[in-house]
């Protein structure tokens, strides 16, 4: 997440694209919270993923390849965020 946040995410955010703006906010919240999202945030993230997935259609590739790749990258970030927000932390104590 930190790599996407520092190196790539800003280039993917568009002023007129609410899902990309929300995703940027979710990434910051996730980083601030050590990977956790609240249940409400997870629901909003799922809604954002649904919107991005609906956009990622073959017609988008044909009509605007740059937008296709931008949407695909946003969806990648969203899926990583979804995994980070729902994965249980791994214990390194060996059960002790």
C-alpha positions as CSV (number, residue, x, y, z in Angstrom):
1,X,0.0,0.0,0.0
2,X,2.7,2.4,0.9
3,X,4.3,2.0,-2.6
4,X,1.1,2.7,-4.4
5,X,0.4,5.6,-2.1
6,X,3.8,7.3,-2.5
7,X,4.7,6.3,-6.1
8,X,1.5,5.8,-8.1
9,X,-1.8,6.7,-6.6
10,X,-1.7,10.4,-7.1
11,X,-1.4,9.9,-10.8
12,X,-4.5,7.8,-10.9
13,X,-6.8,10.2,-9.0
14,X,-9.1,12.4,-11.1
15,X,-11.0,15.4,-9.8
16,X,-14.2,14.3,-11.5
17,X,-13.9,10.6,-10.4
18,X,-15.5,10.0,-7.0
19,X,-14.4,6.3,-6.7
20,X,-10.8,7.2,-7.3
21,X,-11.0,10.0,-4.7
22,X,-12.7,7.6,-2.2
23,X,-10.1,5.0,-2.9
24,X,-7.3,7.5,-2.1
25,X,-9.0,8.3,1.2
26,X,-9.3,4.6,2.1
27,X,-5.6,4.0,1.4
28,X,-4.7,6.8,3.8
29,X,-7.1,5.4,6.4
30,X,-5.7,1.9,6.0
31,X,-2.1,3.1,6.3
32,X,-3.0,5.2,9.4
33,X,-4.8,2.3,11.0
34,X,-2.2,-0.3,10.3
35,X,-4.2,-2.1,7.7
36,X,-7.6,-2.1,9.3
37,X,-10.8,-0.6,7.9
38,X,-14.1,-0.4,9.8
39,X,-17.1,-2.4,8.7
40,X,-18.6,0.8,7.2
41,X,-15.4,1.6,5.3
42,X,-15.2,-2.0,4.0
43,X,-18.7,-1.7,2.7
44,X,-17.9,1.6,0.9
45,X,-14.7,0.0,-0.4
46,X,-16.7,-2.9,-1.9
47,X,-19.0,-0.4,-3.5
48,X,-16.0,1.4,-5.0
49,X,-14.7,-1.9,-6.3
50,X,-18.0,-2.7,-7.9
51,X,-18.0,0.7,-9.6
52,X,-14.5,0.2,-10.9
53,X,-15.2,-3.3,-12.1
54,X,-18.3,-2.1,-14.0
55,X,-16.1,0.4,-15.8
56,X,-13.5,-2.1,-16.8
57,X,-15.3,-3.3,-20.0
58,X,-13.8,-4.2,-23.4
59,X,-15.4,-1.0,-24.9
60,X,-13.3,1.1,-22.5
61,X,-10.2,-0.6,-23.9
62,X,-11.3,0.2,-27.5
63,X,-12.4,3.8,-26.7
64,X,-9.8,5.0,-24.3
65,X,-6.8,2.8,-23.5
66,X,-5.3,5.2,-21.0
67,X,-8.6,5.3,-19.0
68,X,-8.7,1.5,-19.2
69,X,-5.2,1.2,-17.6
70,X,-6.0,3.9,-15.1
71,X,-9.1,2.0,-14.0
72,X,-7.3,-1.3,-14.0
73,X,-4.6,0.1,-11.7
74,X,-7.2,1.7,-9.4
75,X,-8.9,-1.7,-9.2
76,X,-5.6,-3.3,-8.3
77,X,-5.1,-0.8,-5.5
78,X,-8.7,-1.4,-4.3
79,X,-8.2,-5.2,-4.3
80,X,-4.9,-4.9,-2.3
81,X,-6.7,-2.6,0.1
82,X,-9.5,-5.0,0.4
83,X,-7.0,-7.8,1.3
84,X,-5.1,-5.6,3.7
85,X,-8.3,-4.5,5.4
86,X,-9.6,-8.0,6.0
87,X,-6.5,-10.1,6.6
88,X,-5.8,-11.1,10.2
89,X,-2.4,-10.1,11.4
90,X,0.1,-13.0,11.5
91,X,1.5,-13.8,14.9
92,X,5.2,-14.2,15.1
93,X,5.3,-15.4,18.7
94,X,4.8,-19.0,17.7
95,X,1.6,-19.3,19.8
96,X,3.4,-18.3,23.1
